[in-house]
């Protein structure tokens, strides 16, 4: 094998080693749901968090909520049965849409990372994510969009 072929094969191997796990992690556990807007609230059924397995119910730690009227989706994390956090998935650095990787939101533009609480975990962003008030009513999570 000549030097050029060796460098090409090694380069593609390195790309595959870094890209494949990231793609698998992104697809593995993130649930996307579409939810209606009623007045100024996005209404998400609490059942969207449920995972039914072998007769037992477990709950997702987070999901991503979309609506065609919203410019960006909203990341919702579940702290317990009555406490939820909702955050705008727009990077505070330069406005790119964030991608969820488990309980971390990552900006594809410059690598900023935010925790499930919306706080900056890694720059260049220096401002936390915009958050929304949430309330649980009649089996629904209502996210106030104001």
C-alpha positions, 0 to 999 in steps of 0.5 A: 500500500502506498502512502496516499492510500494509507492516509486516505484509509486512515482518514476515513476510519477516523471520520467514521470513528467520530461521526458514527457514535454521534449519529447513533446517540442522536437517533437512539433515545430522542423522542420528537412529538408534535403538539398543538398550540392553544392560545399562548400555550403548547399542550403536550400530553404527559403520556408522551413521556411514557415508555410501556414495557412488559406491563410496567410504565417508565418515563423518558427524561426528556423529549423534543416538542415541535409545532409548525408555527414555532421557528425552533423546537422546545426541549422538555426535561422531566424532573418528576411527575409534576416538575418539567423544564422547557427550553428553546432549542436556539443557541444563544451564541449565534442562533443555530438550532441545537441538537439533543444528545442525551441530556445535553443540547449541542450547537452544530455551528460552534460546539456550544453545549447546554445541560438539561437545565439550559445552563451553558456547559461549554462555550463559546455561548455565555448565556443560558437558553430561554426557558418557558413556564410549565404547568401540569393540568388534566394529564397535559403539560402546558408550556407558556410561550410568552 
